[in-house]
Amino acid sequence: MAQRPFGSLHTIDKLDCLERYLKAYLKVFKNRPGIRTMYVDAFAGTGDIPTASSYDELPLGLEDQEFIVGSARRALALPECFSEYVFIEKKRGNALALEKLRAANPEKNIQIKNADANFGLRQLCAERDWQKCRAVVFLDPFGSQVDWVTLEDLGKTKAI
């Protein structure tokens, strides 16, 4: 099933910022034995973003690409690794595409939750020992799909 193109040049800037942040985050926790690190992508999609024909101008090198590397794929490609990756995706077709991404990265601990982001995040908050785990949660919804209570639960962990 083909994805509908979306986003803009700001999408690329946002993903570049995320990638730089994740690199810095992992550098901070590199020498912290006993602390597990987790990357959580609450609206993971497929791992790729189809380029929109409406882009006025794509950055050099992207003009002939059909896809832009998305947040999930960027997190997996970093030189340092998170202890665990959790990709939450409500759409079954997108979750199946993430399964292929997991199969292509067998050395990494990847969980895929085919669920609503609010449910998946609140479940994650409740089931982890946050004394020994730190996480980056990337919330990039297509609209106002994140409930306030979900944000409160994330904050209560004091580790996300």
C-alpha positions, 0 to 999 in steps of 0.5 A: 500500500503506497503512502500518501506524500506529506510534510515539507522542508520543515520535516527534513529539518525536524528529522535532522534536529532529532538525529542530532539530539539522539546522538548527543543523548546517547553520548551522555549515557554511553558511560553510565553502566546499569542505565538502559536507554530507550528510544520510543517513536509514538507515531512511527509510521513505516520508517520512511516518508514519501516525498511530496510532489508539492515540494518547491525545492528539495535539498541537493541529493533528495530531488530524485528520491522517492522517500526521506529516511524517517525517525524510526530508521534514523534512530536505528542507523545511529553509530551508538545504539539504544538498549531498546527501541519501541515503535508504536503505530496504530495503522496495521499496514505501517506496523507491518512495514516496521516488522520488516525494519525489525527483521533488517536489524536483528542485532537490535532490541526492537518492539513494535506495538500495533496500538494507539499511541496514548494506550501504548505510551501509558502502558510503557510508563506503567510497565518499566522500572524508571530507576534503571531506564531513561528514554527519549519519546518522539511525539510527532502526531499528524494532529492533536492525537496526544491526550493530556493524561498521556503527557502527565504519565510521561512526566511522572516517570521523571526519566523520559 
